[in-house]
Amino acid sequence: MAVTGTAWGLYRDLTAGLTTTNVITGSSSGDGQNILLVGVDSRTDAQGNPLPDDVLRTLRSGAESGVLNSDTIIVLHLPADGGSATAFSIPRDSYVDIPGYRKDKINAAYPATKALKAEELVKSGVSQKDADQQSSASGRTALIDTVQNLTGLTIDHYAEINLLGFYNLTQAIGGVDVCLKAPVDDDFSGARFAAGPQTISGADALAFVRQRHGLPEGDLSRIRRQQVFLAAVADKVLSSGTLTNGSTLSALMDVAKKSLVIDSGWDLLGFARQASDIAAGNIDFMTVPTQGGATNERGDVVLVDPAQIHQFVEQKTAPKEETPETTADAPPAAATAATVNPAAVTVDVGNGSGGTGLAAQVADRLGGAGFQRGTVENSVSRSTSVVRYAQSDGDEAAKAVAAQLGGIGVEQADGVRAGHVQVLLGTDFANTAAPSAPTGAGSPSSAPAPTSEVNAGGVPCID
């Protein structure tokens, strides 16, 4: 009774101080829950109050007064059966149709429609402060509608956190573990880090997830930073007893009150019970497929195909089928992959598909899974993709790599160095991984981005 009473008291205190917004109109009808997570770069707190200048300097906020940027857009899918959760990142420059507005970058959905509604309210006699508050619901609704149209998922709940909340969150949980392949020194974001594993929090954590200059794929690389960081946060909060530590829990509640906005119909207590079942390693982070970049009247944009994204999301959220029993002579691929230490395997990638940049994309994808990067080059043209291994090593590492690439074939081959596997990409892989860009939206400037996954178990080294 005492424990129940304490828990109810904490829940009542939290919900009483949270900022809510009435933006959810539907539900997923028993197919699990889909939560839209939005990170905003603004100069106000959750209640719309301006942040002090000293706080803004600490946050290194680049947003001008009154400007709101929704730079992080993630859909978290929690399956109805309580299995692994999946988080889909949407690039902020994705060129999409925004209902009631126009075709634009997806990060314009929230601020642009909010600004139009605020202007309308001010003209009707509403004060500027009240107009800013009331118009936020219009902006959030427009973003929700845009995301639903793009992914095919119905959004059940909405959560928005600002820079101040992100800053305070990392400090409340004692920092987050990350790992970089190389040192960085970026004046734009303030990111200055050594190579290797390290624990970051506060302003450093913000700089880590905001850097895009000097990274191989710009904003797509930044998305990977965000995914790795959020996976580490989830790992720390859900697996290390953080939520049973009274002082830490109190600090997290304070962060939520100051910086979090959620939809008004969300039962947080019920969600907390469900989230407690998501053990470390059971959240997969991935980016929706893209079709390269272009420059048009809206500037530099990322091309996306809603039909392709619908198919991708549907595949990743489909209920997992039961794994059939296997004989001792044929162990399942997952069991084989689990016995392989990726850090002990160097992967050489040869591109024989004829597609531009595909070898580098695959190397980045495997590097994100923990494999060591070997040579990356073009190879003799071929139609079938394969992973080759040295006879002295056996096929376990090759099967683990093949599993990361959708289950392509493996074979033993002379000339593959011990401790290495060789990936040879054929036209079959290019046809699957590199769909052509749509016409009429500008000329694509790069190959499609890989949709590699980040898992909440472990700390992969990234760019």
C-alpha positions as CSV (number, residue, x, y, z in Angstrom):
1,M,0.0,0.0,0.0
2,A,2.8,2.4,0.8
3,V,4.6,1.7,-2.5
4,T,1.4,2.1,-4.4
5,G,0.6,5.3,-2.6
6,T,4.0,6.7,-3.3
7,A,3.8,5.8,-7.0
8,W,0.4,7.4,-7.3
9,G,1.6,10.5,-5.7
10,L,4.6,10.8,-8.1
11,Y,2.3,10.2,-11.0
12,R,-0.2,12.8,-9.8
13,D,2.6,15.4,-9.3
14,L,4.0,14.7,-12.7
15,T,0.7,14.9,-14.7
16,A,-0.4,18.0,-12.8
17,G,2.7,19.9,-13.9
18,L,2.9,18.7,-17.5
19,T,2.0,20.8,-20.5
20,T,-0.6,19.1,-22.7
21,T,-2.0,19.7,-26.2
22,N,-5.2,18.4,-27.8
23,V,-3.9,17.1,-31.1
24,I,-4.8,13.4,-31.3
25,T,-8.0,12.5,-33.1
26,G,-7.7,8.7,-33.9
27,S,-6.0,5.5,-32.8
28,S,-4.4,2.4,-34.2
29,S,-7.3,0.1,-33.3
30,G,-5.3,-2.5,-31.5
31,D,-2.3,-2.7,-33.8
32,G,0.0,-1.3,-31.1
33,Q,0.9,2.3,-30.4
34,N,2.6,4.8,-32.6
35,I,4.2,7.8,-30.8
36,L,5.4,10.8,-32.7
37,L,8.6,12.2,-30.9
38,V,9.5,15.7,-31.9
39,G,12.6,17.7,-30.9
40,V,12.2,21.4,-31.3
41,D,14.9,24.1,-31.4
42,S,13.2,27.1,-29.7
43,R,13.9,30.0,-27.3
44,T,11.0,29.2,-25.0
45,D,10.1,26.5,-22.5
46,A,7.1,24.2,-22.7
47,Q,4.8,26.9,-21.4
48,G,6.0,29.4,-24.0
49,N,8.1,31.5,-21.6
50,P,11.3,33.0,-23.0
51,L,14.5,31.3,-21.8
52,P,17.0,33.5,-20.0
53,D,20.0,34.7,-22.1
54,D,22.5,32.8,-20.0
55,V,20.5,29.6,-20.6
56,L,20.5,30.3,-24.4
57,R,24.2,30.8,-24.4
58,T,24.7,27.5,-22.6
59,L,22.4,25.8,-25.1
60,R,24.2,27.5,-28.0
61,S,20.7,28.1,-29.5
62,G,20.8,29.3,-33.1
63,A,17.1,30.0,-33.3
64,E,15.9,33.6,-33.5
65,S,13.3,34.9,-31.2
66,G,9.9,33.6,-32.2
67,V,11.4,30.9,-34.6
68,L,10.6,27.3,-34.0
69,N,12.5,24.5,-35.8
70,S,11.3,20.8,-35.6
71,D,14.7,19.3,-36.4
72,T,14.1,15.8,-34.9
73,I,11.1,13.8,-36.1
74,I,10.8,10.1,-35.0
75,V,7.9,7.7,-35.0
76,L,8.2,5.1,-32.2
77,H,6.1,1.9,-32.8
78,L,5.3,-0.3,-29.9
79,P,3.7,-3.6,-31.1
80,A,0.5,-4.8,-29.4
81,D,2.2,-8.1,-28.4
82,G,4.8,-6.4,-26.3
83,G,7.7,-7.3,-28.6
84,S,10.6,-5.2,-29.8
85,A,9.9,-1.5,-30.4
86,T,10.9,0.2,-33.7
87,A,11.8,3.9,-34.1
88,F,11.7,5.4,-37.6
89,S,13.6,8.7,-38.1
90,I,12.4,11.0,-40.8
91,P,15.0,13.4,-42.3
92,R,14.0,17.0,-41.6
93,D,14.5,18.0,-45.2
94,S,12.2,15.3,-46.7
95,Y,10.2,16.9,-49.5
96,V,6.6,16.1,-48.7
97,D,3.0,17.3,-49.1
98,I,1.9,19.2,-46.1
99,P,-1.9,19.1,-45.7
100,G,-3.5,22.5,-45.9
101,Y,-0.2,24.2,-46.8
102,R,1.9,23.2,-49.8
103,K,4.7,20.8,-50.8
104,D,7.8,21.6,-48.6
105,K,10.4,20.2,-46.3
106,I,8.7,18.2,-43.5
107,N,10.3,20.4,-40.8
108,A,8.2,23.3,-42.2
109,A,4.9,21.6,-41.3
110,Y,4.9,22.7,-37.7
111,P,6.4,26.2,-37.8
112,A,4.8,27.3,-41.0
113,T,1.2,26.3,-40.2
114,K,1.7,27.6,-36.6
115,A,2.8,31.0,-37.9
116,L,-0.2,31.2,-40.3
117,K,-2.7,30.4,-37.5
118,A,-1.0,32.8,-35.1
119,E,-1.3,35.6,-37.7
120,E,-5.0,34.8,-38.1
121,L,-5.6,34.9,-34.4
122,V,-3.8,38.2,-33.9
123,K,-5.9,39.8,-36.6
124,S,-9.0,38.6,-34.8
125,G,-7.9,40.4,-31.6
126,V,-6.1,37.7,-29.7
127,S,-2.9,38.8,-27.9
128,Q,0.4,37.8,-29.4
129,K,1.3,35.5,-26.4
130,D,-2.1,33.8,-26.4
131,A,-1.9,33.5,-30.2
132,D,1.5,31.8,-30.0
133,Q,0.1,29.3,-27.5
134,Q,-3.1,28.5,-29.3
135,S,-1.5,28.3,-32.7
136,S,0.9,25.6,-31.6
137,A,-1.9,23.0,-31.7
138,S,-2.4,23.8,-35.4
139,G,1.3,23.3,-36.2
140,R,1.5,20.1,-34.3
141,T,-1.7,18.7,-36.0
142,A,-0.2,19.6,-39.4
143,L,3.0,17.7,-38.6
144,I,1.0,14.7,-37.3
145,D,-1.1,14.6,-40.5
146,T,2.0,14.9,-42.7
147,V,3.8,12.1,-40.8
148,Q,0.7,9.8,-41.0
149,N,0.5,10.4,-44.8
150,L,4.2,9.7,-45.3
151,T,4.5,6.6,-43.2
152,G,1.0,5.1,-43.3
153,L,0.9,4.8,-39.5
154,T,-1.8,6.3,-37.4
155,I,-0.3,8.4,-34.6
156,D,-1.7,7.6,-31.2
157,H,0.4,9.9,-29.0
158,Y,2.5,13.0,-29.3
159,A,5.6,14.0,-27.3
160,E,7.6,17.2,-27.9
161,I,10.8,18.2,-26.1
162,N,12.8,21.4,-26.5
163,L,16.5,22.0,-26.2
164,L,16.4,22.9,-22.5
165,G,14.8,19.5,-21.8
166,F,17.3,17.6,-23.8
167,Y,20.1,19.4,-22.0
168,N,18.6,18.7,-18.6
169,L,17.7,15.1,-19.4
170,T,21.3,14.1,-20.1
171,Q,22.4,15.7,-16.8
172,A,19.6,14.0,-14.9
173,I,20.7,10.5,-15.9
174,G,24.4,11.1,-15.4
175,G,25.4,11.5,-19.0
176,V,25.2,9.2,-22.0
177,D,27.9,6.8,-23.5
178,V,28.8,7.4,-27.1
179,C,31.7,6.5,-29.4
180,L,33.3,8.3,-32.3
181,K,35.5,6.8,-35.1
182,A,37.5,10.0,-35.3
183,P,37.9,13.3,-33.4
184,V,35.7,16.2,-34.4
185,D,36.0,20.0,-34.1
186,D,33.0,21.8,-35.5
187,D,32.5,25.6,-35.0
188,F,28.9,25.5,-36.2
189,S,27.5,23.1,-33.5
190,G,30.3,23.5,-31.0
191,A,31.0,19.8,-31.2
192,R,34.6,19.1,-30.0
193,F,35.2,15.5,-29.1
194,A,38.1,13.1,-29.1
195,A,37.9,9.8,-30.9
196,G,36.7,6.7,-29.1
197,P,34.2,5.9,-26.3
198,Q,33.2,8.8,-24.0
199,T,30.3,10.0,-21.7
200,I,28.7,13.3,-22.6
201,S,25.9,15.4,-21.2
202,G,24.5,18.9,-21.2
203,A,25.8,21.3,-23.9
204,D,28.2,18.6,-25.2
205,A,25.3,16.2,-25.7
206,L,23.4,18.9,-27.7
207,A,26.5,19.6,-29.8
208,F,26.8,15.8,-30.5
209,V,23.3,15.4,-31.9
210,R,23.2,18.8,-33.7
211,Q,26.4,18.5,-35.7
212,R,26.0,18.0,-39.5
213,H,28.8,20.0,-41.0
214,G,31.9,17.9,-41.7
215,L,30.0,14.6,-41.6
216,P,30.0,12.2,-44.6
217,E,26.2,12.5,-45.3
218,G,25.4,15.8,-43.6
219,D,21.9,15.6,-42.1
220,L,21.6,11.9,-42.6
221,S,24.8,11.4,-40.6
222,R,23.3,13.7,-37.9
223,I,20.2,11.4,-37.9
224,R,22.4,8.5,-37.1
225,R,24.0,10.5,-34.3
226,Q,20.5,11.1,-32.9
227,Q,19.6,7.4,-33.2
228,V,22.7,6.2,-31.5
229,F,22.3,8.8,-28.7
230,L,18.6,8.0,-28.1
231,A,19.4,4.3,-28.1
232,A,22.0,5.0,-25.4
233,V,19.5,7.0,-23.4
234,A,16.9,4.2,-23.7
235,D,19.5,1.7,-22.6
236,K,20.4,3.7,-19.6
237,V,16.9,4.6,-18.4
238,L,15.4,1.2,-19.0
239,S,18.1,-1.2,-18.0
240,S,20.1,0.3,-15.1
241,G,17.5,1.0,-12.5
242,T,17.3,4.6,-13.3
243,L,13.5,4.7,-12.8
244,T,13.9,3.1,-9.3
245,N,16.3,5.8,-8.1
246,G,14.2,8.4,-6.2
247,S,16.5,11.4,-6.8
248,T,17.0,10.6,-10.5
249,L,13.3,10.0,-11.0
250,S,12.5,13.4,-9.3
251,A,15.0,15.1,-11.7
252,L,13.4,13.5,-14.7
253,M,10.0,14.6,-13.6
254,D,11.3,18.2,-13.2
255,V,12.7,18.0,-16.8
256,A,9.4,16.8,-18.1
257,K,7.5,19.6,-16.4
258,K,9.8,22.3,-17.8
259,S,10.3,21.0,-21.3
260,L,7.9,18.3,-22.4
261,V,4.6,18.7,-24.2
262,I,2.3,15.6,-24.6
263,D,-1.1,15.0,-26.0
264,S,-3.9,15.5,-23.5
265,G,-5.3,11.9,-23.7
266,W,-2.1,10.0,-22.9
267,D,-2.3,7.6,-20.0
268,L,1.4,7.9,-18.9
269,L,1.0,5.4,-16.1
270,G,-0.2,2.7,-18.6
271,F,2.6,3.6,-21.0
272,A,5.2,3.4,-18.2
273,R,4.1,-0.2,-17.5
274,Q,4.4,-1.0,-21.2
275,A,7.8,0.7,-21.5
276,S,9.2,-1.1,-18.5
277,D,8.9,-4.3,-20.6
278,I,11.2,-2.9,-23.3
279,A,14.5,-4.3,-22.1
280,A,17.8,-3.0,-23.3
281,G,18.4,-4.1,-26.9
282,N,14.7,-4.3,-27.8
283,I,14.5,-0.9,-29.5
284,D,15.6,-0.7,-33.1
285,F,16.3,2.7,-34.6
286,M,16.3,3.1,-38.4
287,T,15.9,5.8,-41.0
288,V,13.1,5.7,-43.6
289,P,14.3,5.1,-47.1
290,T,15.2,8.2,-49.2
291,Q,15.9,8.7,-52.9
292,G,18.8,11.1,-52.9
293,G,18.9,14.9,-52.7
294,A,17.7,17.7,-55.0
295,T,17.6,21.5,-55.2
296,N,14.3,23.2,-56.0
297,E,12.3,26.2,-55.0
298,R,12.4,25.1,-51.3
299,G,16.2,24.8,-51.3
300,D,18.2,21.6,-50.7
301,V,15.7,18.8,-50.1
302,V,15.7,15.1,-49.6
303,L,13.5,13.1,-52.0
304,V,11.1,10.5,-50.6
305,D,8.5,8.2,-52.1
306,P,5.5,7.7,-49.7
307,A,4.6,4.4,-51.3
308,Q,8.1,3.1,-50.8
309,I,8.1,4.3,-47.1
310,H,4.7,2.7,-46.5
311,Q,6.0,-0.6,-47.7
312,F,9.2,-0.3,-45.6
313,V,7.3,0.7,-42.4
314,E,4.7,-2.1,-43.0
315,Q,7.5,-4.6,-43.3
316,K,9.3,-3.5,-40.2
317,T,6.2,-3.3,-38.1
318,A,4.6,-6.6,-39.2
319,P,4.2,-9.2,-36.4
320,K,7.2,-11.4,-36.2
321,E,6.6,-15.0,-37.4
322,E,7.6,-17.9,-35.2
323,T,11.1,-19.2,-36.0
324,P,10.8,-22.7,-37.4
325,E,12.7,-25.5,-35.6
326,T,16.1,-26.2,-37.2
327,T,18.4,-29.2,-37.1
328,A,21.8,-29.4,-35.5
329,D,23.3,-29.3,-39.0
330,A,21.5,-26.1,-39.9
331,P,21.5,-23.5,-37.1
332,P,19.3,-20.4,-37.6
333,A,21.0,-17.3,-39.0
334,A,20.2,-15.3,-35.8
335,A,21.9,-17.9,-33.6
336,T,25.0,-17.9,-35.9
337,A,25.1,-14.0,-35.9
338,A,24.8,-13.9,-32.1
339,T,28.1,-15.9,-31.8
340,V,30.1,-13.5,-33.9
341,N,31.9,-10.5,-32.4
342,P,31.6,-7.8,-35.2
343,A,34.6,-5.9,-33.9
344,A,36.8,-8.9,-34.8
345,V,35.7,-9.0,-38.4
346,T,37.0,-6.7,-41.1
347,V,34.7,-6.3,-44.1
348,D,35.9,-5.5,-47.6
349,V,33.2,-4.2,-50.0
350,G,33.4,-4.3,-53.8
351,N,30.7,-2.7,-55.9
352,G,29.9,-4.6,-59.1
353,S,26.4,-3.3,-59.3
354,G,27.0,-0.3,-61.5
355,G,25.3,1.9,-58.9
356,T,27.1,5.0,-57.7
357,G,28.2,5.1,-54.0
358,L,26.6,1.7,-53.1
359,A,29.8,0.2,-51.7
360,A,30.3,3.2,-49.3
361,Q,26.7,3.0,-48.1
362,V,27.0,-0.8,-47.4
363,A,30.3,-0.2,-45.6
364,D,28.7,2.5,-43.4
365,R,25.8,0.2,-42.7
366,L,28.0,-2.6,-41.6
367,G,30.2,-0.2,-39.6
368,G,27.1,0.9,-37.7
369,A,26.5,-2.7,-36.8
370,G,30.0,-2.9,-35.3
371,F,32.0,-4.5,-38.1
372,Q,35.5,-3.1,-39.0
373,R,35.7,-1.2,-42.2
374,G,38.1,-2.6,-44.8
375,T,38.7,-1.7,-48.4
376,V,35.8,0.0,-50.2
377,E,36.1,0.0,-54.0
378,N,34.5,-0.9,-57.4
379,S,34.8,-4.4,-58.6
380,V,34.0,-6.5,-61.7
381,S,30.4,-6.2,-62.8
382,R,28.2,-9.1,-61.6
383,S,24.5,-9.8,-61.3
384,T,24.4,-11.7,-57.9
385,S,25.5,-10.3,-54.6
386,V,27.5,-12.6,-52.3
387,V,29.6,-12.6,-49.1
388,R,32.9,-14.5,-49.3
389,Y,35.0,-16.0,-46.5
390,A,38.4,-17.7,-46.1
391,Q,38.4,-21.4,-45.6
392,S,40.4,-21.0,-42.4
393,D,37.8,-18.8,-40.8
394,G,34.7,-20.7,-41.5
395,D,31.3,-19.2,-42.5
396,E,29.9,-17.8,-39.3
397,A,31.2,-14.2,-39.8
398,A,30.1,-14.3,-43.4
399,K,26.6,-15.4,-42.4
400,A,26.4,-12.6,-39.8
401,V,27.4,-10.0,-42.4
402,A,24.9,-11.5,-44.9
403,A,22.1,-11.3,-42.3
404,Q,22.8,-7.5,-42.0
405,L,22.4,-7.2,-45.8
406,G,19.0,-9.0,-46.1
407,G,20.2,-12.6,-46.2
408,I,22.3,-12.6,-49.4
409,G,24.3,-15.8,-50.2
410,V,27.7,-16.8,-48.8
411,E,30.5,-18.8,-50.3
412,Q,34.1,-19.8,-49.5
413,A,36.7,-18.3,-51.8
414,D,40.4,-18.4,-52.2
415,G,42.1,-14.9,-51.9
416,V,40.0,-13.7,-49.0
417,R,42.3,-12.8,-46.1
418,A,42.0,-14.4,-42.7
419,G,39.9,-12.3,-40.4
420,H,38.2,-10.6,-43.3
421,V,35.0,-11.2,-45.3
422,Q,34.4,-9.8,-48.7
423,V,31.1,-8.4,-49.8
424,L,30.6,-8.3,-53.6
425,L,27.5,-6.3,-54.6
426,G,25.6,-7.2,-57.8
427,T,22.8,-5.7,-59.7
428,D,20.3,-7.7,-57.6
429,F,21.4,-5.7,-54.6
430,A,21.3,-2.4,-56.4
431,N,17.7,-3.1,-57.7
432,T,16.6,-3.7,-54.1
433,A,18.5,-1.0,-52.3
434,A,18.5,1.8,-54.8
435,P,15.1,2.6,-56.3
436,S,15.1,5.3,-58.9
437,A,14.1,8.9,-57.9
438,P,10.7,10.3,-58.9
439,T,10.6,12.9,-61.6
440,G,9.4,16.5,-61.4
441,A,10.9,17.5,-58.1
442,G,14.4,18.4,-59.2
443,S,17.4,16.3,-60.2
444,P,18.7,13.9,-57.6
445,S,22.2,14.7,-56.4
446,S,23.2,11.5,-54.6
447,A,22.4,7.8,-54.3
448,P,19.6,6.7,-51.9
449,A,20.6,6.6,-48.2
450,P,20.9,3.2,-46.5
451,T,18.4,2.3,-43.9
452,S,20.8,0.7,-41.5
453,E,19.5,0.0,-38.0
454,V,20.8,1.1,-34.6
455,N,19.9,-1.1,-31.6
456,A,19.5,0.0,-28.0
457,G,21.9,-2.7,-26.8
458,G,25.5,-1.6,-27.1
459,V,27.5,1.5,-28.1
460,P,28.5,1.4,-31.8
461,C,31.3,3.8,-33.0
462,I,30.1,6.2,-35.6
463,D,31.3,9.1,-37.7
